[in-house]
Amino acid sequence: MHTEFDIIEKTAGKIKILTVIGELDALVAPKLKEKLTKLEEEDFTNFIIDFERLEHINSLAMGILRGKLKTVKEVGGNIKLIKLNDHVKGIFEMIGLDEIFEIYETEEEALESFKE
């Protein structure tokens, strides 16, 4: 099954908010990595990734996210996740990524957490 994939980008101050649409699988996960790398090159180090419209995520995509989290934390940044559906949240919990990523229900909560 192939679904449409897209990343919608918006900015809130020094924070980039990326909405991921579709499935993050082996074919499209590198696109997310490229997007984050490009934004890092533009001096963005704080990200919120909105998974409300994400249908599925695979292990390659999770590995990319974990690697990017490590990279941005090394320069004082962070990647926070919002609006995980039960399926995606279950995958994160099963692999233990819910332990290393800050996960919020809303964009407002995640934005506020960057001010702390």
Secondary structure, DSSP 8 states (H G I E B T S, - for coil): -----EEEEEEETTEEEEEEEEEE-TTTHHHHHHHHHHHHHTT--EEEEE-TTEEEE-HHHHHHHHHHHHHHHHTT-EEEEE---HHHHHHHHHHTGGGTSEEESSHHHHHHHTT-
